[in-house]
Amino acid sequence: MDPHFPLSSESSENFPQLIARIWKNRRFMFYGTVIGLLFAFLLTLSLKPHYQATMIVAPPSHDSRTDSFVEGVFVYAPNVEAHIPTGRPEFIRFEQSLRGAAVSALIFKMDHMVDKISEDSLWRGLSNRIKSPEDLSVYLYHHIQIEPIGATPSRKITYRHPDPEFAAKLLIMLRKADDQIIRTSIKAETETKIEWLKTEFAKTLNPDHRQALAQLLMSEERRRMLLSLETPYAVNVVEEASSTPSPVIPNAPLTFVLLTLVGSLCGAIYGIFRDVVPK
């Protein structure tokens, strides 16, 4: 045992003795509690309030019936589709490109969108600097959260911003921009396929080949019809974007409780070691 650090009696004290020692130095717990409350108050004032917008989307229901024309049988099996973890190909593309460069470039060109996004910061008086579509893409990747909902193919998309109306608006604009980009790309591919199928159908004399080409052509014609509708193509909106009525950041009750407990604990630990550490 180190003679300069006499802890033999203190180290063997039981729990009641430890409680007695804490009670003896309770003023330090009080000081720690006050400091914790003060720090929680300053932290709550320094943090910028953020509201959370949430939108729920699912794979489009119409795509599950499109390719059935190819086999000549109209089959729709929603129970089978429900077990597909990521949904239809267009929905997979929607999920993967929602925060991508193409969507960011389109949002970047919209009036006042970047200015409102730049207002997002954790601390009061600060702001984000978004100078290019690449910066916006990085921002969206870190601030737009996409989460699965249970074992279903549906996805919950969330975003936090100091302005609750803008938070919901941005989710809607992202969904529309991504859907429009996918729609335009698939529409161009569909038109190319239709022209090729028509050409091949006119040149083919074999009845079996003509029937197969006709079925393929019917499928692409139906896809073109769906693309022309003024409804979301790559996604089915289960619940449109809406914001919480009160801020989710900062959580004042939780902040005050946690920091008060931490302050009290630090005060108690200081009071214990103040007696056992030689002066």
C-alpha positions in Angstrom: 0.0 0.0 0.0 1.4 3.4 -0.9 1.9 5.4 2.3 1.3 8.6 0.4 -2.2 7.5 -0.7 -4.0 6.1 2.4 -7.1 4.6 1.1 -7.1 1.4 3.2 -10.0 2.5 5.4 -11.9 4.3 2.7 -11.7 1.6 0.1 -13.2 -1.0 2.4 -16.2 1.2 3.5 -19.7 -0.3 2.9 -22.6 1.2 1.0 -24.2 3.0 4.0 -20.8 4.7 4.7 -20.6 5.7 1.1 -24.1 7.2 1.2 -23.1 9.0 4.4 -20.0 10.4 2.7 -22.1 11.7 -0.2 -24.6 13.3 2.2 -21.8 15.0 4.0 -20.7 16.6 0.8 -24.2 17.2 -0.6 -23.4 20.8 -1.3 -21.2 19.6 -4.2 -24.2 17.6 -5.6 -26.2 20.9 -5.3 -23.5 22.8 -7.1 -23.4 20.1 -9.9 -27.2 20.2 -10.2 -27.2 24.0 -10.6 -24.4 23.8 -13.2 -26.2 21.1 -15.1 -29.4 23.1 -15.1 -27.5 26.2 -16.3 -25.8 24.3 -19.1 -29.1 22.7 -20.2 -30.7 26.2 -20.3 -27.8 27.6 -22.4 -27.9 24.6 -24.7 -31.6 24.8 -25.3 -31.3 28.5 -26.1 -28.3 27.9 -28.5 -29.9 25.1 -30.5 -32.1 26.1 -33.4 -35.6 24.5 -33.3 -36.1 21.8 -36.0 -39.4 20.3 -37.1 -39.6 16.9 -38.7 -41.5 16.2 -41.9 -42.4 12.6 -42.8 -43.7 11.0 -46.0 -44.6 7.4 -46.6 -44.2 5.9 -50.0 -44.7 2.4 -51.5 -44.0 0.6 -54.8 -46.6 1.6 -57.5 -49.5 -0.8 -57.8 -49.9 -0.6 -61.6 -46.4 -2.0 -62.4 -47.3 -5.4 -61.0 -49.7 -5.9 -63.9 -47.7 -4.5 -66.8 -45.5 -7.4 -67.7 -48.3 -10.0 -67.5 -49.3 -9.0 -71.0 -46.1 -10.6 -72.3 -47.2 -14.0 -71.3 -50.7 -13.4 -72.4 -52.2 -13.9 -69.0 -53.5 -11.1 -66.8 -52.3 -12.0 -63.3 -52.1 -9.8 -60.3 -50.7 -11.2 -57.0 -50.3 -8.5 -54.4 -49.4 -11.0 -51.7 -46.4 -12.1 -53.7 -45.3 -8.5 -54.3 -45.7 -7.8 -50.5 -42.8 -10.1 -49.8 -40.4 -8.3 -52.2 -38.3 -6.2 -49.9 -37.6 -3.3 -52.2 -40.6 -3.3 -54.5 -40.6 -2.8 -58.3 -37.6 -1.8 -60.4 -38.9 1.8 -60.8 -39.4 2.1 -57.0 -35.9 0.7 -56.4 -34.6 3.4 -58.8 -36.7 6.0 -57.0 -35.2 5.1 -53.6 -31.6 5.0 -54.9 -31.8 8.3 -56.8 -33.9 10.4 -54.4 -30.8 12.0 -53.0 -28.7 11.7 -56.2 -27.0 14.2 -58.4 -29.8 14.4 -61.0 -32.4 15.3 -58.5 -30.1 17.7 -56.7 -29.3 19.5 -60.0 -33.0 20.0 -60.6 -33.8 21.2 -57.1 -30.8 23.5 -57.2 -32.3 25.4 -60.2 -35.6 26.1 -58.4 -36.1 29.6 -57.1 -35.4 30.1 -53.4 -35.0 26.4 -52.6 -31.3 26.6 -51.9 -31.8 29.8 -49.8 -34.3 28.0 -47.6 -32.1 24.9 -47.3 -29.2 27.1 -46.3 -31.1 28.2 -43.3 -30.7 24.7 -41.8 -28.1 24.6 -39.1 -27.8 23.1 -35.6 -27.0 26.4 -33.9 -28.7 29.7 -33.9 -27.1 32.4 -36.0 -25.3 29.9 -38.3 -26.3 28.6 -41.8 -25.2 26.0 -44.4 -23.2 27.0 -47.5 -24.6 25.3 -50.6 -22.9 26.6 -53.7 -23.3 23.8 -56.2 -25.6 20.8 -57.0 -22.8 18.6 -55.6 -23.0 20.4 -52.3 -26.8 19.9 -52.3 -26.5 16.2 -53.1 -24.1 15.8 -50.1 -26.5 17.7 -47.9 -29.5 15.6 -49.0 -27.6 12.4 -48.4 -26.9 13.4 -44.8 -30.3 15.0 -44.0 -32.9 12.9 -45.9 -33.5 9.6 -44.1 -35.1 6.7 -45.8 -36.2 3.8 -43.6 -38.1 0.6 -44.2 -41.5 0.1 -42.5 -41.5 -3.3 -40.9 -41.5 -6.2 -43.4 -43.4 -4.3 -46.0 -41.8 -2.7 -49.2 -43.0 0.8 -48.0 -40.5 3.4 -47.0 -40.6 6.3 -44.5 -38.8 9.4 -45.7 -38.0 12.0 -43.0 -36.4 15.5 -43.1 -35.8 18.1 -40.4 -35.7 21.8 -40.9 -36.3 25.0 -38.8 -39.3 25.8 -41.1 -42.0 23.1 -40.8 -43.8 24.2 -44.0 -40.6 24.1 -46.0 -39.6 20.7 -44.6 -42.8 19.1 -46.0 -42.4 21.1 -49.2 -38.9 19.8 -49.9 -40.0 16.2 -49.5 -42.8 16.8 -52.0 -40.5 18.5 -54.4 -37.9 15.8 -54.2 -40.5 13.1 -54.8 -41.9 15.0 -57.8 -38.5 15.7 -59.3 -37.2 12.1 -58.9 -40.5 10.7 -60.3 -40.3 13.1 -63.3 -36.7 12.2 -64.1 -37.6 8.5 -64.0 -40.7 9.1 -66.0 -38.8 11.0 -68.7 -36.1 8.3 -69.0 -38.5 5.4 -69.1 -40.7 7.2 -71.6 -37.8 7.7 -74.0 -36.9 4.0 -73.6 -40.5 2.9 -74.2 -40.9 5.0 -77.4 -37.7 3.4 -78.7 -39.0 -0.1 -77.9 -42.4 0.6 -79.5 -40.8 1.8 -82.8 -38.5 -1.2 -82.9 -41.4 -3.6 -82.2 -43.6 -2.0 -84.9 -40.8 -2.3 -87.4 -40.1 -6.0 -86.6 -43.8 -6.8 -86.6 -44.1 -5.4 -90.1 -41.2 -7.5 -91.4 -42.1 -10.8 -89.6 -44.3 -13.3 -91.4 -44.1 -16.1 -88.9 -47.4 -16.2 -86.9 -45.8 -17.3 -83.6 -43.3 -14.5 -83.9 -46.0 -12.0 -84.8 -48.0 -13.0 -81.8 -45.0 -12.7 -79.4 -44.2 -9.2 -80.9 -47.9 -8.2 -80.6 -47.9 -9.1 -76.9 -44.7 -7.2 -76.3 -46.1 -4.2 -78.2 -49.3 -4.3 -76.1 -47.1 -4.2 -72.9 -45.1 -1.2 -74.1 -48.3 0.6 -75.3 -49.8 0.1 -71.9 -46.6 1.4 -70.2 -46.7 4.5 -72.5 -50.3 5.1 -71.4 -49.4 4.9 -67.7 -46.5 7.3 -68.3 -48.9 9.8 -69.8 -51.1 9.9 -66.7 -50.8 12.9 -64.4 -50.1 10.6 -61.4 -46.9 9.5 -59.7 -45.3 6.7 -61.8 -42.4 5.3 -59.9 -43.9 5.6 -56.5 -47.2 5.3 -54.7 -47.8 8.0 -52.1 -49.3 6.3 -49.0 -49.1 9.4 -46.9 -48.1 12.8 -48.2 -45.4 14.8 -46.5 -46.4 16.6 -43.3 -44.5 18.2 -40.4 -44.7 17.8 -36.7 -46.7 20.5 -34.8 -43.8 21.1 -32.4 -40.0 21.0 -32.7 -38.2 17.7 -32.3 -34.9 19.5 -31.7 -34.1 20.5 -29.0 -36.0 18.1 -26.7 -36.1 20.5 -23.7 -37.5 18.0 -21.0 -35.0 15.3 -21.9 -32.1 17.8 -22.1 -32.9 19.2 -18.6 -33.3 15.8 -17.0 -30.1 14.3 -18.4 -27.9 17.3 -17.7 -29.3 17.7 -14.2 -28.5 14.0 -13.5 -25.1 14.3 -15.0 -24.4 17.4 -13.0 -25.5 15.8 -9.7 -23.5 12.7 -10.4 -20.3 14.7 -11.1 -20.9 16.7 -7.9 -21.3 13.5 -5.9 -18.1 12.0 -7.4 -16.2 15.2 -6.7 -17.4 15.1 -3.1 -16.2 11.5 -2.6 -12.8 12.0 -4.1 -12.3 15.3 -2.3 -12.1 13.4 1.0 -10.0 10.4 0.0 -7.4 12.2 -2.1 -4.7 13.7 0.1 -4.4 17.5 0.0 
